[in-house]
Amino acid sequence: MEKKLSQFAQQLSQLQADYTALWHEDEQAPLPDAPWLLLVVQQHQHNFALWHEEDKAREPEQTDACMAQIKRKIDTLNQARNDLIVKLDIWLAQNALSAYHDAALPANSESIGSIIDRLSIASLKHFHMQEQVQREDAGLQHVASCTEKLQLIELQNADLVVALQQFIDDIVSGKKQNKVYHQFKMYNDAALNPRIYNKQI
């Protein structure tokens, strides 16, 4: 298991990059069979969908009615995305990292699932900034600016990969614990959002 975890972050980042490119060609592309990889890809899939809904929301000609539909879809996707972050953490805690749990060890400031989410978004940023660099209808200044941004995105992504792998290594070596952080999105819960439950009284 330790050998499999030694390249965990890089393999995961590559998987996200591969599916980002694949979905831009075929959004119905088959998902992985392995439970862990399926969770990773499903979480990434929600970020993929969110990215493109956010693009739609900024179209100047969108009507108020369409904007309301897009906003509701964004809320639903975002809730599912956050739920999947927690599912990633729970799966790791119960499976791949279960042998390394020690509650006495210091915890990290963010969970593995949260870092995976950040890598997912970095993958989307990279793909779409690369598109801008390759635009034939854009001016030289635009391409130069986007090229600089792309280089920064690549650096940030590499830093995230290193940070995630270091966290995994610290868990395996007994320096840190893997802790599940539950993300309670109160605004989406009718029992917790006062703008909803006050109208039900």
N, C-alpha and C positions, 0 to 999 in steps of 0.2 A: 504493500500500500504506500509506503514512504517513497518508493521509486516513482509511482504514479503521481504522487503529489509534488514531486520535485520540479516538474514543468507545468504545473497546474495553471498558473496565470497566463503564460504565453499561449498555451493550447486553447484556453478559453477565449482569449482575445482574438485569436485567429479564427475560431469558430464564429464569433460575432461578425468579424469582417467578411467572412465567406458568405454568411447568410444575408448580410446587408447588400452585397453585390447580387446575390442570387435572387432575392425578393424584388429587386428593381427590374429583373427580367421576367420573373414568374412568382407572383405572391402566393401561388398554390403549391409551391415546391414542398416535397415531403419533409416532415420533421424527423429528428432522430428517434430511434426506438428506445435507447437506454434512458431510464428514468431521470438520471441526473442531467444528461445533455438535453433532454426534452424540456426540463424546467428552465435551464439556462436559455434555450432558444425561445421558449414561450415568453419569458420575461423580456427578452430582446425584441420579440415580435410586437409586444405592446408599445415599447419605445419607438419602434419603426412606425407603427400606426399613429402614435401620438405626434411624431415629427410632421407627418404629412397632413394631419388634421390641423395642427398649428399653422402650417403654410396656408391652408384653406381659409382659416380664420382671419388672415391678413390680406386677403384679396379685396381690393377697394370696392369692387362692385357687389360684394355679398349683401344680401338683404338682411333685415333684422331677423326675419323668420329663419333664414338659413343659419345665421349666426347663433341663434338660440339652439338649433339642432346640433351644430358643431360643438358648441360649448357643453352641451349635455353628453355628447359622445366623448369629448376630452375628459370630462369628469369621470365617466365610467371607465375609460381606458386607464386613467391615472390611478384610480382606486385598485383596479386589477393589477396594474404594474407594481404598486406598493405591496399588495397581498402576495405577489409572487416573490418579491424580495424576501419577505418573511419565510415563505415556503422554501426558498433556497437555503436560508440559514437553518431552518428546522431539519431539512433533509441532510445537510452536512453534519449537524449535531448528532443525528440519529444513525448515520451511516459512515461516511468516509472519515469523519473526525471523532467518532464516538469513543475510540480507544485512547484519545488524548485529552479527554476532558478533566480539568482540575479546577474547581471553583475557587481554590485558594490563590490561583495565579492572577496577575493583573489582566484586566480586559482591555481591548482596543477601543479607541474613541468611536469607531464605526464598525459595523459588522461586515463579514465577507460578502453577504448579499448586497449591501449598499455599495461596496466597491465594484462589484460585478455590474451593478446598475450604472455606475459612473463610466465604466469601460464600455458598456453598451452605447451610451450617449456619445462617448468619444469616437466610437466606430462610425456612428451616423454623421457626426461632424466631419470626420475625415473624408468619408465618401462624398458628401455634398460640397465640401470645399475643393476637393479634387475636381469635381464637375465644373466648378467656377474657374479653376485654373485652365481647364481644357476648352472653355467656351470660345468658339470661333467668332461670335458676334460681339465679344467684349473688347474694350480698349486695352492698350498695353498697361496703363496705370491700374486698371481693375485686376488684370492678371497678376501684375507684380505684387499688389496688395494681398491678393488671395494666396499667392505663393508663400509670402511671409507668414500668413496666418496658418497655412497648411503645415509649415515647418514647426510652428509652435504647437499645433495640435498633435503632431507626431511625437514631439518631445514630451508633452503632457501625458500622452497615452503610454509612452515608454516608462515614464515615472510611475504611472498607476500600476502598470504590470509589475514593476519592481516592488512597489509597496505591497501589492497583494501577495506576491510570492514570498516576500519577507515575513508577512503576517502568517502565512501558512507554515513557513519554516519555523517560526517562533512557537507556533502551536505544537508542531510535531516534536520540537526539541525541548518542550516543557518550559518555555519562557512566558507564554501568554495562554490565556484560555479562549476558546471559541464560545462566544456568548450570543444568544438570540435576542435581538432587540425588536419588540413588537411596535409597529407603527399604527397608532390609533388615530385615524382620520375622522375626527369628530363631526366635521361638517357634512359628511356623507351618511351619518347615522341619524335617522329620524328621532331616536330616543335621546340623542346628545346635542343636537343642533337646536338652540332655542327659537330660531326663526321658523322651525318646523313644528316642534312639539307644543309651543305656546298657542299655535293656531288649531291644535287638535283638542284643546281643553273646552 
